[in-house]
């Protein structure tokens, strides 16, 4: 069994941890999924990329520890996020860790030139998508009664505004405060939100 193999040397032992990584088919999400697998975690990659099956096969070829599954997910749609959580429970029995990494950059616009279309698109994925992911992860972790860890990826632009990428900066600033709110709300239930 792949998941029974010990993690690579120098990595935290995440053996058997049911883990979801949104945006796991590219960039930081892919790298995060890879590290969790190397630590022995059982990972669901949730991504909107239509090539998710091929990307998962590539990742499986790179890392043999842990179990790897994938589900095509649009984090801006609540029904997709609910299905993602249910899929992880169906495959691994529980959700222990969720990494909200899905995001888009948006157009390079200052505030005077921002369009409502770009604003809505970026905020729907980068901000609302994190909220929906956190919401349904928390609900599952509370139902399990075992605590868990939620990791929201923001950006330096969540702390320092970019003059020419206003939608992205606003969304990532929202993620920073959303993380603080969720973390303080569920700490007593042993759910960490960082």
ABEGO torsion letter per residue (X at the ends): XAAABBBBBGBBBABGBBBBBBGAABEAAAAAAAAAAAAGBBBBBBBABAAAAAAAAAAAAABABEBBBBBBBBAABAAAAAAAAAAAAAAAGBBABBBBABBBAEBBBBAAABBAAAAAAAAAAAAAAAAAAAAAAAAAAAAAGAEEBBBBBBBAAAABBBAABAAAAAAAAAAAAAAAAAAAAAAAAGBBBX
